[in-house]
Amino acid sequence: LRKTAFGTEMLADAIYRIDGDRPELFVKDGALASPNGVFAGGGRLIVASWGKGIKPDFSTTELGGLLSVDIASKVVSPLPAAQKFADLDGVVAIGDTIYATAYMTGTLYRYHAGGAPEVVAQFKPGSADIGTDGKSILYVPLMNEGEVVALKLD
């Protein structure tokens, strides 16, 4: 069974594809604005952007947002109404709903196409990459507390 994985190189505005033993550059584009989290599904990557102009304390001169990368064409597109709202870290999708964490503020956001990101939960700063069971549970690591929170969704 062969699987493909994708990973980001945040400070290089790059996404790598790992299909076998070696990562290969998949897309490099300034529009990715420091890509951090990445989730593959439905023929596209959903990317959580940290933002542009990263400072020594990891704050940014321009907040990040949510993007889509078409896997076939590699075209990068911003998700409507989901730009420049937070320094994003982790991202997952369950069905048509996208969830993303903002590391610097500890905020967990939910996004639906056609709407704006909305706050689902607030943690202390340090909420990082997130995982899911694919159904109704999100796993949110709290880096500064050394904990993982399991959040049941409605």
C-alpha positions as CSV (number, residue, x, y, z in Angstrom):
1,L,0.0,0.0,0.0
2,R,1.5,3.3,-1.1
3,K,0.5,6.6,0.5
4,T,1.3,10.2,-0.3
5,A,2.0,12.8,2.3
6,F,2.5,16.5,2.1
7,G,4.6,18.7,4.4
8,T,5.3,22.4,4.6
9,E,8.6,24.4,4.9
10,M,7.1,27.4,6.5
11,L,10.0,29.9,6.1
12,A,10.5,29.0,2.5
13,D,6.8,29.3,1.3
14,A,7.1,25.7,0.1
15,I,5.1,22.5,0.2
16,Y,6.7,19.1,-0.3
17,R,5.2,15.9,-1.6
18,I,6.4,12.7,0.0
19,D,5.6,9.7,-2.2
20,G,8.2,7.0,-1.4
21,D,11.5,7.6,0.3
22,R,12.2,11.3,-0.5
23,P,10.4,14.5,-0.3
24,E,10.2,16.5,-3.5
25,L,9.2,20.1,-3.9
26,F,5.5,20.2,-4.8
27,V,4.9,24.0,-4.9
28,K,6.8,27.1,-3.9
29,D,4.8,30.3,-4.0
30,G,4.9,33.6,-2.0
31,A,1.1,33.5,-1.9
32,L,1.4,30.6,0.6
33,A,2.5,33.2,3.1
34,S,4.5,30.9,5.4
35,P,2.5,27.7,5.1
36,N,2.2,25.7,8.3
37,G,-0.6,23.2,8.5
38,V,-1.7,21.2,5.5
39,F,-4.6,18.8,4.9
40,A,-5.1,16.8,1.8
41,G,-8.6,15.8,0.6
42,G,-11.0,16.1,-2.3
43,G,-8.2,16.7,-4.9
44,R,-6.8,19.7,-3.0
45,L,-4.6,20.7,-0.2
46,I,-6.0,23.1,2.4
47,V,-3.2,25.2,3.8
48,A,-3.1,27.2,7.1
49,S,-0.8,30.2,6.5
50,W,1.1,31.7,9.4
51,G,1.4,35.1,7.6
52,K,4.0,37.3,6.1
53,G,6.8,39.2,7.6
54,I,7.7,36.8,10.5
55,K,9.4,38.7,13.4
56,P,11.9,37.2,15.9
57,D,9.0,36.6,18.3
58,F,7.0,34.8,15.5
59,S,4.4,37.6,15.3
60,T,3.9,38.8,11.7
61,T,3.5,42.1,9.9
62,E,0.5,40.5,8.0
63,L,-1.7,37.8,9.5
64,G,-2.2,34.5,7.7
65,G,-5.3,32.8,6.4
66,L,-6.7,29.7,4.7
67,L,-5.7,28.7,1.1
68,S,-6.4,25.9,-1.3
69,V,-3.9,24.3,-3.6
70,D,-5.3,22.2,-6.5
71,I,-3.3,19.0,-6.4
72,A,-3.5,18.4,-10.2
73,S,-2.6,22.0,-11.4
74,K,-0.8,23.2,-8.3
75,V,-2.7,26.5,-8.4
76,V,-2.8,28.4,-5.1
77,S,-6.1,30.1,-4.3
78,P,-7.2,32.0,-1.2
79,L,-10.4,30.7,0.4
80,P,-13.0,33.5,0.3
81,A,-13.4,35.6,3.4
82,A,-10.6,33.7,5.2
83,Q,-7.6,35.9,4.6
84,K,-5.4,37.9,7.0
85,F,-7.3,36.8,10.2
86,A,-4.7,34.9,12.3
87,D,-1.2,33.4,12.5
88,L,-2.5,29.9,11.7
89,D,-0.8,26.6,12.6
90,G,-2.8,23.4,12.2
91,V,-5.7,22.6,9.9
92,V,-8.0,19.7,9.3
93,A,-11.3,19.3,7.4
94,I,-14.3,17.2,8.4
95,G,-16.7,17.1,5.5
96,D,-17.1,20.7,4.2
97,T,-16.0,22.2,7.5
98,I,-12.4,23.4,8.0
99,Y,-10.9,23.8,11.5
100,A,-7.7,25.7,12.1
101,T,-5.7,26.7,15.1
102,A,-3.9,30.0,15.8
103,Y,-0.8,29.2,17.8
104,M,-0.1,32.8,19.1
105,T,-3.6,33.3,20.5
106,G,-4.7,29.7,21.2
107,T,-7.8,30.2,19.1
108,L,-9.6,27.4,17.3
109,Y,-11.5,28.5,14.2
110,R,-14.2,26.9,12.1
111,Y,-14.7,27.9,8.5
112,H,-17.4,27.0,5.9
113,A,-17.2,28.2,2.3
114,G,-19.3,31.3,1.9
115,G,-18.8,32.4,5.5
116,A,-16.1,33.9,7.6
117,P,-13.9,32.1,10.1
118,E,-15.6,31.8,13.5
119,V,-14.2,31.1,16.9
120,V,-15.1,27.6,18.2
121,A,-12.9,27.4,21.3
122,Q,-10.2,29.5,23.1
123,F,-7.2,27.9,24.7
124,K,-4.0,29.4,26.1
125,P,-1.4,30.4,23.4
126,G,0.3,27.3,22.0
127,S,-2.4,25.4,20.2
128,A,-0.6,23.8,17.4
129,D,-1.2,21.1,14.7
130,I,-4.6,19.5,15.1
131,G,-5.9,16.0,14.3
132,T,-9.3,14.4,14.0
133,D,-11.0,11.1,14.0
134,G,-12.6,12.3,10.8
135,K,-16.1,12.3,12.3
136,S,-16.7,14.4,15.4
137,I,-13.6,14.8,17.5
138,L,-10.7,17.2,17.2
139,Y,-7.4,16.7,19.0
140,V,-5.7,20.0,19.9
141,P,-2.1,19.9,21.3
142,L,-1.4,22.6,23.8
143,M,2.4,22.9,23.4
144,N,3.0,25.2,26.4
145,E,1.0,22.9,28.7
146,G,2.3,19.6,27.4
147,E,-1.3,18.4,26.9
148,V,-3.6,17.3,24.1
149,V,-7.3,18.2,24.4
150,A,-10.0,16.1,22.7
151,L,-12.9,18.3,21.7
152,K,-16.2,16.7,20.7
153,L,-17.9,18.7,18.0
154,D,-21.7,19.3,17.7
